[in-house]
Amino acid sequence: MRYQRFILYLLLSSAALAMLAPLFFMLSTSLKPMDEIRDGSLFALPHAPTLAAWGKAWSGACIGASCEGLSGQFANSFWIVLPSLFLSVGLGSLTGYALSSWRVPHANLLFGALLIGLFIPPQVTLYPMIVLMRELGLYGSVPGLVLVHVVWGLPFVTLLFRNFFQTVPGDLLKAARIDGAGFLATFWYVMLPLSLPVFAVAMILQFTYIWNDFLLGLTFSSPESQPVTVALNNLVGSQFGEQEYNLNMAATILTALPTVLVYLFSGRLFVRGIAAGAVKG
Amino acid sequence: MMNAQQPPSAVTLPRAEAPPAGRRRWWSASTAAKIALVPAAVITAVCFYAFVGWTVVISMTRSRLLPVYNFVGLDQYRRLFANERWWTAMENLAIHGTLFIVGCTLLGYVLALLLDRATRGESFFRTVFMLPLSMSFIVTGTIWQWLLNPTLGIQDAVRDLGWTEFVFNWIVRPDRAIYTLAIAGVWQQVGLCMALFLAGLRGIDPNIWKATRVDGIPTWRVYTDIITPMLRPVFFSVFVLLSAMVLKSFDLVVALTGGGPGFSSDLPARFVVDHILNRQELGLGAAGAFMMLCTIAAVISPYLYVELRSPRKEA
């Protein structure tokens, strides 16, 4: 039995090592000067760790014509994510609530239609969406990006909340009704306190999805509203001559940092959310 | 999952207020529910269904930079099917899709089984395995592009260790670049499969384990003969999930190989976006997009059928 446990933990540890190694190499490369990267080995630790590449990635790297680093786009990402997050979770939770707890004609039809929408690849409706954004005068702006994130996030958030609200006993709703609570009051005073964990899960997952988005940022942003993922891709792809790998790796870590921190601090809630509604690729 | 049966004391109900006698009857709470559904209904009808229809219409026109409505029937589809780059992309989708789905499912299941047996350190290992999930595909692509770079990455590092003949230059080889996509993709998403399988394993009735212990069935036989068949629905959802993901794969291929060398690692999603945004071939791009939709419909219709027929009672 003892050797079985040994093998078990050996396998788990090697898998963990395989998962962490790329991240470790990324971190160690970001701390090396270019000479060391060129002449040394990937596996070697940095001799004299320096944060120079980090500073450059933040405020001095050239992306296209401007050399101001990723800080501006990093801020853009926050300006895109925060309103998108609140709007999509707000609208999605209300929709899920109305669909699950109220008798509305054709509610199942609408839910089915939304669920199918979850699987429509964004590429299919990309061009019509561009036209819509242009007609609304929002193309290339932060509000435009917020709107497209709300649209594409709606099916997922609705699914999450609808499935949860369906488990709430109908008697509870009836009691609220008898006490004179209407549609919004029931939502606010009964459903919302019950569903705080689901709210947390929805917030965490939407934050991750919206921050990590690339396609919508690429399509609907202008240079002024570009999110950091698009900037990172441009930074890595647009260097002429020799690539500055320490810079690329520092920029990559900066881009990944907010969602990694959210993940590390949210722990179990993230796992729960994945299990509850991982459907959104 | 979620515990809905929280004590009612956790709920603050507003004090009862008698409805005013003269309240107009057309305004009821369910009217409010209907109004609340208007944004969702409009978004669904317009941004999903009308827009899919619009794309289909465009795919039957000669539109290039802007949509023009001179219908040419299925000409764009003929062009698409005669397009070599499209077929490379479809073939790549098949290769990448198979490797990614099989790799993720298999490794994810093995990791979940190991974790199911582990008595200690479960949360540590789970955190590590799921860490890449929190990152963008662009981040993953950039990391692996660097690791797979033959002159600086893994190949060079292994040569430095003494194996001077070691070759791992797939990312620059047109016939191998597509395989690197699956390496990065599995690294990123294996944690998702693990989490779903682990949830499935935890949902198994403990009495089954007791019964098998009484019967003296070896642990591995319990897993192969009893537990794995019981998890069939989880395998099914994992498959649907990964298929939907792989079909939309765009970011990863852009960041990892840029579809190259040449178009050797191109994927349909990238083909479509490239033709719509950069090549001013709106009609052709729309035809490709519609083909993507057909592919995904073939995979998910059984899933939707099951999901919509029996509304789940548990979150």
Boltz contact constraints between the chains, C-beta under 6 A:
constraints:
  - contact:
      token1: [A, 8]
      token2: [B, 117]
      max_distance: 6.0
  - contact:
      token1: [A, 11]
      token2: [B, 114]
      max_distance: 6.0
  - contact:
      token1: [A, 12]
      token2: [B, 114]
      max_distance: 6.0
  - contact:
      token1: [A, 12]
      token2: [B, 125]
      max_distance: 6.0
  - contact:
      token1: [A, 16]
      token2: [B, 125]
      max_distance: 6.0
  - contact:
      token1: [A, 16]
      token2: [B, 128]
      max_distance: 6.0
  - contact:
      token1: [A, 19]
      token2: [B, 128]
      max_distance: 6.0
  - contact:
      token1: [A, 19]
      token2: [B, 129]
      max_distance: 6.0
  - contact:
      token1: [A, 22]
      token2: [B, 143]
      max_distance: 6.0
  - contact:
      token1: [A, 22]
      token2: [B, 147]
      max_distance: 6.0
  - contact:
      token1: [A, 26]
      token2: [B, 143]
      max_distance: 6.0
  - contact:
      token1: [A, 41]
      token2: [B, 157]
      max_distance: 6.0
  - contact:
      token1: [A, 41]
      token2: [B, 160]
      max_distance: 6.0
  - contact:
      token1: [A, 42]
      token2: [B, 153]
      max_distance: 6.0
  - contact:
      token1: [A, 42]
      token2: [B, 157]
      max_distance: 6.0
  - contact:
      token1: [A, 43]
      token2: [B, 157]
      max_distance: 6.0
  - contact:
      token1: [A, 91]
      token2: [B, 39]
      max_distance: 6.0
  - contact:
      token1: [A, 94]
      token2: [B, 36]
      max_distance: 6.0
  - contact:
      token1: [A, 95]
      token2: [B, 40]
      max_distance: 6.0
  - contact:
      token1: [A, 98]
      token2: [B, 33]
      max_distance: 6.0
  - contact:
      token1: [A, 98]
      token2: [B, 36]
      max_distance: 6.0
  - contact:
      token1: [A, 98]
      token2: [B, 37]
      max_distance: 6.0
  - contact:
      token1: [A, 102]
      token2: [B, 30]
      max_distance: 6.0
  - contact:
      token1: [A, 102]
      token2: [B, 33]
      max_distance: 6.0
  - contact:
      token1: [A, 104]
      token2: [B, 33]
      max_distance: 6.0
  - contact:
      token1: [A, 104]
      token2: [B, 34]
      max_distance: 6.0
  - contact:
      token1: [A, 110]
      token2: [B, 41]
      max_distance: 6.0
  - contact:
      token1: [A, 112]
      token2: [B, 308]
      max_distance: 6.0
  - contact:
      token1: [A, 113]
      token2: [B, 44]
      max_distance: 6.0
  - contact:
      token1: [A, 114]
      token2: [B, 44]
      max_distance: 6.0
  - contact:
      token1: [A, 117]
      token2: [B, 44]
      max_distance: 6.0
  - contact:
      token1: [A, 117]
      token2: [B, 48]
      max_distance: 6.0
  - contact:
      token1: [A, 119]
      token2: [B, 244]
      max_distance: 6.0
  - contact:
      token1: [A, 119]
      token2: [B, 296]
      max_distance: 6.0
  - contact:
      token1: [A, 119]
      token2: [B, 300]
      max_distance: 6.0
  - contact:
      token1: [A, 120]
      token2: [B, 48]
      max_distance: 6.0
  - contact:
      token1: [A, 121]
      token2: [B, 248]
      max_distance: 6.0
  - contact:
      token1: [A, 121]
      token2: [B, 292]
      max_distance: 6.0
  - contact:
      token1: [A, 123]
      token2: [B, 269]
      max_distance: 6.0
  - contact:
      token1: [A, 123]
      token2: [B, 272]
      max_distance: 6.0
  - contact:
      token1: [A, 123]
      token2: [B, 273]
      max_distance: 6.0
  - contact:
      token1: [A, 123]
      token2: [B, 289]
      max_distance: 6.0
  - contact:
      token1: [A, 124]
      token2: [B, 52]
      max_distance: 6.0
  - contact:
      token1: [A, 124]
      token2: [B, 55]
      max_distance: 6.0
  - contact:
      token1: [A, 124]
      token2: [B, 289]
      max_distance: 6.0
  - contact:
      token1: [A, 124]
      token2: [B, 293]
      max_distance: 6.0
  - contact:
      token1: [A, 125]
      token2: [B, 51]
      max_distance: 6.0
  - contact:
      token1: [A, 127]
      token2: [B, 276]
      max_distance: 6.0
  - contact:
      token1: [A, 128]
      token2: [B, 51]
      max_distance: 6.0
  - contact:
      token1: [A, 128]
      token2: [B, 54]
      max_distance: 6.0
  - contact:
      token1: [A, 151]
      token2: [B, 43]
      max_distance: 6.0
  - contact:
      token1: [A, 151]
      token2: [B, 47]
      max_distance: 6.0
  - contact:
      token1: [A, 154]
      token2: [B, 43]
      max_distance: 6.0
  - contact:
      token1: [A, 163]
      token2: [B, 315]
      max_distance: 6.0
  - contact:
      token1: [A, 164]
      token2: [B, 2]
      max_distance: 6.0
  - contact:
      token1: [A, 164]
      token2: [B, 315]
      max_distance: 6.0
  - contact:
      token1: [A, 167]
      token2: [B, 4]
      max_distance: 6.0
  - contact:
      token1: [A, 167]
      token2: [B, 315]
      max_distance: 6.0
  - contact:
      token1: [A, 168]
      token2: [B, 4]
      max_distance: 6.0
  - contact:
      token1: [A, 176]
      token2: [B, 13]
      max_distance: 6.0
  - contact:
      token1: [A, 179]
      token2: [B, 13]
      max_distance: 6.0
  - contact:
      token1: [A, 179]
      token2: [B, 16]
      max_distance: 6.0
  - contact:
      token1: [A, 180]
      token2: [B, 16]
      max_distance: 6.0
  - contact:
      token1: [A, 180]
      token2: [B, 17]
      max_distance: 6.0
  - contact:
      token1: [A, 181]
      token2: [B, 14]
      max_distance: 6.0
  - contact:
      token1: [A, 182]
      token2: [B, 29]
      max_distance: 6.0
  - contact:
      token1: [A, 183]
      token2: [B, 29]
      max_distance: 6.0
  - contact:
      token1: [A, 183]
      token2: [B, 32]
      max_distance: 6.0
  - contact:
      token1: [A, 183]
      token2: [B, 33]
      max_distance: 6.0
  - contact:
      token1: [A, 185]
      token2: [B, 14]
      max_distance: 6.0
  - contact:
      token1: [A, 189]
      token2: [B, 12]
      max_distance: 6.0
  - contact:
      token1: [A, 189]
      token2: [B, 14]
      max_distance: 6.0
  - contact:
      token1: [A, 190]
      token2: [B, 11]
      max_distance: 6.0
  - contact:
      token1: [A, 193]
      token2: [B, 11]
      max_distance: 6.0
  - contact:
      token1: [A, 208]
      token2: [B, 134]
      max_distance: 6.0
  - contact:
      token1: [A, 212]
      token2: [B, 136]
      max_distance: 6.0
  - contact:
      token1: [A, 214]
      token2: [B, 138]
      max_distance: 6.0
  - contact:
      token1: [A, 214]
      token2: [B, 251]
      max_distance: 6.0
  - contact:
      token1: [A, 215]
      token2: [B, 250]
      max_distance: 6.0
  - contact:
      token1: [A, 229]
      token2: [B, 136]
      max_distance: 6.0
  - contact:
      token1: [A, 229]
      token2: [B, 138]
      max_distance: 6.0
  - contact:
      token1: [A, 232]
      token2: [B, 138]
      max_distance: 6.0
  - contact:
      token1: [A, 233]
      token2: [B, 138]
      max_distance: 6.0
  - contact:
      token1: [A, 233]
      token2: [B, 255]
      max_distance: 6.0
  - contact:
      token1: [A, 236]
      token2: [B, 142]
      max_distance: 6.0
  - contact:
      token1: [A, 245]
      token2: [B, 146]
      max_distance: 6.0
  - contact:
      token1: [A, 252]
      token2: [B, 139]
      max_distance: 6.0
  - contact:
      token1: [A, 252]
      token2: [B, 142]
      max_distance: 6.0
  - contact:
      token1: [A, 255]
      token2: [B, 139]
      max_distance: 6.0
  - contact:
      token1: [A, 256]
      token2: [B, 135]
      max_distance: 6.0
  - contact:
      token1: [A, 256]
      token2: [B, 139]
      max_distance: 6.0
  - contact:
      token1: [A, 259]
      token2: [B, 134]
      max_distance: 6.0
  - contact:
      token1: [A, 260]
      token2: [B, 134]
      max_distance: 6.0
  - contact:
      token1: [A, 263]
      token2: [B, 134]
      max_distance: 6.0
  - contact:
      token1: [A, 271]
      token2: [B, 195]
      max_distance: 6.0
  - contact:
      token1: [A, 274]
      token2: [B, 195]
      max_distance: 6.0
  - contact:
      token1: [A, 275]
      token2: [B, 199]
      max_distance: 6.0
  - contact:
      token1: [A, 276]
      token2: [B, 315]
      max_distance: 6.0
  - contact:
      token1: [A, 281]
      token2: [B, 244]
      max_distance: 6.0
  - contact:
      token1: [A, 281]
      token2: [B, 245]
      max_distance: 6.0
  - contact:
      token1: [A, 281]
      token2: [B, 248]
      max_distance: 6.0
